[in-house]
Amino acid sequence: SCKVFYAKDPLKIVRAQGQYMFDEKGEKYLDCINNVAHVGHSHPYVIKAATKQMELLNTNSRFLHDNLVQYAQRLTATLPEKLSVCYFVNSGSEANDLALRLARQYRGHQDVVTLE
C-alpha cells in the first residue's frame, strides 16, 4: 500500500537548502512534496530556535510544560471563540487521524468520502 514515487529511477537525496533538495550527484530539485514549504530546508531562524529548545528540553507533548499552555493561549487568542481548544500532535498523519475521529464522534457517522 506504500507507493514508491520514483520506482524506475529512485532519487537518493543527501541534503537540502531553502526550497531545493540535492541528490548524491549534486543535481538540484525543487521540493514540492515535503512539509517545508513555509520556511524551506535549513532555515537559519528555525535551526537557531530548535537548537535553543533542544539545549533546554527535547521531548514531545505528552509531558506538561508551561510553553505548551502559553502557545495554546497565544494561538487561540487569534481565533474565533468557537475555536478555543488545541490538540497538539507530532505529525500530519496524527492530525488527520485525530480530525477523522473528532468528526466521527461529533457527527455520529462512520462513513468517509475521500478523493484520490
C-alpha positions as CSV (number, residue, x, y, z in Angstrom):
1,S,0.0,0.0,0.0
2,C,3.0,2.3,0.0
3,K,3.8,3.8,-3.4
4,V,7.4,4.5,-4.4
5,F,7.5,7.8,-6.2
6,Y,10.5,7.0,-8.4
7,A,10.4,3.2,-8.9
8,K,12.3,3.2,-12.1
9,D,15.0,5.7,-11.2
10,P,14.9,6.4,-7.5
11,L,16.4,9.6,-6.1
12,K,19.0,9.5,-3.3
13,I,18.6,12.9,-1.7
14,V,21.5,13.7,0.6
15,R,20.9,17.3,1.6
16,A,18.6,20.3,1.2
17,Q,18.7,24.1,1.4
18,G,15.8,26.5,1.1
19,Q,13.3,25.2,-1.3
20,Y,15.8,22.8,-3.0
21,M,16.9,19.2,-2.4
22,F,20.1,17.8,-3.8
23,D,20.9,14.2,-4.8
24,E,24.2,12.4,-4.4
25,K,25.5,13.8,-7.7
26,G,24.7,17.4,-6.8
27,E,21.6,17.6,-9.0
28,K,19.2,20.2,-7.7
29,Y,15.4,19.5,-7.3
30,L,12.6,21.9,-6.4
31,D,11.0,20.4,-3.3
32,C,7.2,20.3,-3.9
33,I,6.5,17.3,-1.7
34,N,7.9,17.7,1.8
35,N,6.4,19.8,4.6
36,V,8.9,22.6,4.4
37,A,7.1,25.0,2.0
38,H,6.7,27.7,4.6
39,V,10.3,28.4,5.5
40,G,12.3,25.9,3.5
41,H,15.1,23.5,4.5
42,S,17.9,24.5,6.8
43,H,16.3,27.9,7.6
44,P,18.7,29.7,10.0
45,Y,15.9,31.0,12.3
46,V,14.4,27.6,12.6
47,I,17.8,26.0,13.3
48,K,18.6,28.6,16.0
49,A,15.2,28.2,17.7
50,A,15.3,24.4,17.5
51,T,18.9,24.4,18.9
52,K,17.9,26.7,21.8
53,Q,14.9,24.5,22.6
54,M,16.9,21.2,22.4
55,E,19.6,22.6,24.7
56,L,16.8,23.1,27.3
57,L,14.4,20.2,26.7
58,N,13.8,17.8,23.8
59,T,10.6,15.8,24.3
60,N,7.1,15.5,22.9
61,S,3.8,16.9,24.2
62,R,2.9,14.0,26.5
63,F,4.5,15.8,29.4
64,L,3.3,19.0,30.9
65,H,5.2,22.2,30.2
66,D,4.3,25.9,30.5
67,N,5.3,26.6,26.9
68,L,2.5,24.3,25.6
69,V,-0.1,26.2,27.6
70,Q,1.4,29.6,26.6
71,Y,1.5,28.6,22.9
72,A,-2.1,27.4,23.0
73,Q,-3.2,30.6,24.6
74,R,-1.4,32.8,22.1
75,L,-2.8,30.7,19.2
76,T,-6.4,30.6,20.4
77,A,-6.3,34.4,21.0
78,T,-6.1,34.8,17.3
79,L,-9.1,32.6,16.5
80,P,-12.9,32.9,17.0
81,E,-14.1,31.8,20.4
82,K,-15.6,28.5,19.0
83,L,-12.0,27.5,18.1
84,S,-10.7,27.6,21.6
85,V,-9.3,24.1,22.1
86,C,-5.9,22.9,20.9
87,Y,-4.8,19.4,20.2
88,F,-1.0,19.0,19.8
89,V,0.1,16.1,17.6
90,N,3.5,15.2,16.2
91,S,2.7,14.7,12.5
92,G,0.3,15.3,9.7
93,S,-0.8,11.6,9.9
94,E,-1.7,12.0,13.6
95,A,-3.5,15.3,12.8
96,N,-5.6,13.6,10.1
97,D,-6.3,10.6,12.3
98,L,-7.5,13.0,15.1
99,A,-9.6,15.0,12.8
100,L,-11.3,11.9,11.5
101,R,-12.0,10.6,15.0
102,L,-13.4,14.0,16.1
103,A,-15.6,14.3,13.0
104,R,-17.0,10.8,13.6
105,Q,-17.6,11.5,17.3
106,Y,-19.3,14.8,16.5
107,R,-21.5,13.6,13.6
108,G,-22.2,10.1,14.9
109,H,-21.3,8.6,11.5
110,Q,-18.5,6.3,10.4
111,D,-18.6,6.9,6.6
112,V,-15.9,8.9,5.0
113,V,-15.6,10.3,1.4
114,T,-12.1,10.7,0.1
115,L,-10.7,11.9,-3.2
116,E,-7.7,10.3,-4.9
